[in-house]
Amino acid sequence: MLEHRMQAATERFVKEVKDTDIYKTYRYQLDKLKKNPELFEKVNEFRHHNYEIQNTTQVDELFDKMDAFEKEYERFRENPIVDDFLRAELAFCRMMQEINAEITERLDFE
């Protein structure tokens, strides 16, 4: 369990993240996508398939598998609701990765 002051700092941090335009856009696009449960399910299948390829494929095969994956889902990605959500999600993930990298670097964590 977090110390009280760390819990309070975490709550402030989460509030700051939620106040960013990147997070607000992500939530807006997610809410918009969820209004269509069938499309939301297909996006989740797309995300799961993408994750599986990136985390189970050997490095020497990754480019070819990702190329085939992108071609397979090219028409799916043309849907503006899908594309807008995936772009917003990617921006949010990148922001969180940058935050994590900054924290890790500043703590001299190796």
N, C-alpha and C positions, 0 to 999 in steps of 0.2 A: 504494500500500500504506500502511496506517495505521502511524503511529509506534507503537513498542512500548507506550508508556504509554496511547495512545488505544485500542489493541487490547485491553489489559487492562481499561480502563474500559468499553469496549463489551461485553466478556464479562460484567462485573459487572452492567451495565445489563440485558442480556438475561436474566441470572439473576433479577434483580429483577422484570422483566416476567413471566417464567414463574412466579414465586411469587405473583402477584396472583390473587385469586379470579376476576376477569374472564377472565384467560387460561386458568385451570384449567377454568372452566365452558365456555369456547369449545372447548378440546381434548376435554373429556368429550363434548360434544354432537357434535363432528365425528367422534370415534371411534364414537359410537353410530350416527350417520348412515351411516358407511362400512360398517357391518355389513350394510347393504342396498344393494348396488352399483347396482341399478336406480333406487332412490330417490335415491341420491347423484348419479347421472347426471342425473336430472330436476332436482334442485336446482341443479346446475351449469348446466343449460340456462336455468333461471329466472334465475340470477345473471347469466349472459351476456346474456340478453335485457334485463334491467333495466339493465345497464351500457350496452348499445348505445343504448337509448332515452335515457338520461340524458346520453350523450356525443355523440349525433349529431342530436338533435332541436333545432330552433330554439326559443328561449325562449317565443315566443308560442304554440307548439303543445305544449309540454312538459306542461302541466297535463292537457290532454285525452288525450294519449298515456299518461301515467302513470295516469290514471283508468281508461282502457280496459285497461291492463296489469293493474292491481289487480283489476278485475272478472274478467278472464280467469283469473287465478290464485287467486281467492278460495277456491275449494274445495280447491285444492292446499295452500294455507296453513293450512287447518283441520287438517291432519295434525299431531299434536303433535310428532312427531320433526322435521318440517320447520320448524314454527314455533319450537320451542325452539332449533334450530340457528341459524336466521336471526336470532333475537333475541340469541343469544350472540355471533354474528359481528358484528352491528351494535354491540353494547356494546364488543367488542374494538376494532373499527375506530374508534369514537368515542374510546376511551382513547388509541389511537395518534395520532389527529389532535390531541388535546389535548396530548400529549407533544410532538409535532412543533411545534405552535404555540408552546408554552412555550419550547422550545429556540430557535426562530427569533426570538422576541421578545427573549429574553435575550442573544442574539448580535447584536442590532441588524441583522439581515439583512433587506434590503428587496428 
